[in-house]
Amino acid sequence: MSDQPTEIVIEMKDVAVGTMRDQEELVLENVDWTVARDECWIVAGQQHSGKSDFLMMTAGLMPPAHGTYKFFGSETRIFDESRIADRLRMGFIFENAQLFPELSMAENVALPLQYHRNLPLAEAVKAVTALLEAMELKPIADVTPANLPRSWHRRAGLARALTLQPEILLLDNPLGGLDARHAQWWVRFLDALWRGHVLLGGRPMTLIATTDDLRPWRNDARRFALLKDGDFVPLGSWKQVASLDEPMVKELLSAPIGLA
Amino acid sequence: MFHIEKQWLRRAPLPRSYSNYFGRKLFLLFLTIHGIGAFALISLGVLLRKWTVAPNLMRPMIFRETARAGVKLLPMFVFVALALGFLTIGQAMAGLTHLGAAGAIQYLGSIMVIVIVRELGPLLAAVLVLARVGTANVIELGNARALGDVEALEAMGIDPVHYLVVPRVIGMTIGVFSLTVYLILGTLVSGYLFAFLQNVPLTPGQYFFQLAESLTSLDFALLAAKSLLFGFFIAIVTCYHGLAQPLRLEEVSRVAVRAVSQGIVVCVVVDALFILLYLVT
C-alpha cells in the first residue's frame, strides 16, 4: 500500500441541486460528498429522484444552488471559458446519448477532436477508429443515429466522451433500458475503464454512474450512495448496501416486476 | 431568471384594463429588445474572439450555412426577380400614362433605383430569407435546446454559440447580401425585358444610362450595409428565439412564429433608420 494521500477529485459541502429548467426548484439538499481519484461511485435513486440533475451539476453544466463544490481542489460553479482545461478532464455520457442527428456515428465520436485539436474530419475519424472498434461501432460508423437503436447511440456517446481521454467519467443511468447483452457489455467495459483500459494507456479512471437498479453493479470495490427524499445518503461498499434494512435500497435491489 | 420573468408576464391573467395590457406589452418589448441586444453582442464577441478556433470544423459549417441561406434560394429569387421587374415596370408604365410614352420612359431608370435598389430589393430579400431559412433556424435550434444538444456541446467543452450560432450568422449575413445583389440585378434586367416586350422605345444603352445616372456611390454603400445588417439581425433574432431560452418541444412552433414576426419588425426598423440616413445625407 502506498502511504501517499489519495487525491480528492470532487468535494461537495452542503451543496443543494436545482433542476436544469429551474435552478431554484431544489431536488437535493445538504449534499456532503467526497470522491477520491480512481474510485467508482454508483449513485442510486428512483425515477425523478434528481439523479440526472445531480450529475449535470457535478459535470458543471449548472451551478449548485448553494454550498461549495470543489473540482480538483478549485471551487467550481460552472465550467466557463477560463476553465475549459478542467472541463476536458471530465467526460459525460447522457442517458439518451445526445448524438447530433445530422452527423454519422463516426462524425459524432470525432467531434471533440475536430473542435479541440482542429483536425480535419478524415483525420479525426481515423484517430477514433480504435474507439469505434472497441465499442463495436465500426460496421455502423457511417450510419446516422436516426437509423440505429438507442443502445448503439449510448455506445457512441461513451466513445465520444472518451475521445479526449478524460480522467473522470460521469454516466447518467448507463444501463437504463438496455437488453441483457448490452448491459453486460457495459458493466464489463466500465469495469475495464475503471481498472485501466488499454485504450486510455492503462490509466485507471474515476467513474461516477447513476442507476435505478443496483443489481448489475454488485462489486465490493465500488462505493454506493442513495438519493432519497431530497437527501444524498452515502451507503458505503456493496456489503454494507446488501446488509441495509432500508426499503428503498431493497426496492432497488429487487428484480423488476415480471422478471422475478 | 430572465426567461422566468417573461413566462410569468405571458401567463399573467387577462388584463383588467387596456393600460395594464399595453403596459405589459411594452414591458415585454423592452425585455425582448434587451435579450436580443445582449445575444447579438455575445454572438459578435464569440465570432471575433473565436475566429481562429477549430477552422477545420467551422469553415465547412459556414460554407454549408452560406449555401443554405444563399445558393439554394437562387431559383426562388430568379422567379421573384422576374416577377418584380415585370410588376414594377408594368405599374410604372401604367401609372405614368399622363406623361405620355416618351415622358414615362425617361423615369424608368429612376423608378427602378428608388423602388428596387433602395427599398424593395434588400427588404424583400431579407423577408424571403427570413421565411425560408430563419424559420428553419428557430425550429432546428429550438429542438436542439429542448432535446439537450446544448448541454451535450457544453459537456464536450464546445461553445454552443460558436458551434450553433456563428455559422448561421455568417451564412445568413453573406446569403442575404448576395441574394439582394442577385435580386436587384435580376429585377433590373427583367424590368427591361418587360419594357422590350411591351415595345417601349428604350434601348439597353439608354436604360443603363438612366440607371447609372440615378445611382450614387452612397446607394452602393448603404445597400451593402443594409443587406449585411438585415442578414445579421435575421440570424440573431431567429437564433435567439431558438437557443437563448429553455424550451419544451411543444413551444418550438409558437416561438418560430414569434421569431418571424420580430424578424420582420427588426428589418423594418433597420430600414427606417437607413431612410433617415438617406434624408440626412
Chai-1 contact restraints between the chains, C-beta under 6 A:
chainA,res_idxA,chainB,res_idxB,connection_type,confidence,min_distance_angstrom,max_distance_angstrom,comment,restraint_id
A,R21,B,P246,contact,1.0,0.0,6.0,A-B,restraint_1
A,A59,B,A155,contact,1.0,0.0,6.0,A-B,restraint_2
A,L61,B,E151,contact,1.0,0.0,6.0,A-B,restraint_3
A,L61,B,E154,contact,1.0,0.0,6.0,A-B,restraint_4
A,I84,B,G157,contact,1.0,0.0,6.0,A-B,restraint_5
A,R87,B,G157,contact,1.0,0.0,6.0,A-B,restraint_6
A,L88,B,G157,contact,1.0,0.0,6.0,A-B,restraint_7
A,F92,B,A155,contact,1.0,0.0,6.0,A-B,restraint_8
A,Q98,B,G148,contact,1.0,0.0,6.0,A-B,restraint_9
A,Q98,B,A152,contact,1.0,0.0,6.0,A-B,restraint_10
A,P112,B,M156,contact,1.0,0.0,6.0,A-B,restraint_11
A,Q114,B,L57,contact,1.0,0.0,6.0,A-B,restraint_12
A,Y115,B,A54,contact,1.0,0.0,6.0,A-B,restraint_13
A,Y115,B,L57,contact,1.0,0.0,6.0,A-B,restraint_14
A,Y115,B,I158,contact,1.0,0.0,6.0,A-B,restraint_15
A,N118,B,A54,contact,1.0,0.0,6.0,A-B,restraint_16
A,N118,B,N56,contact,1.0,0.0,6.0,A-B,restraint_17
A,P120,B,N56,contact,1.0,0.0,6.0,A-B,restraint_18
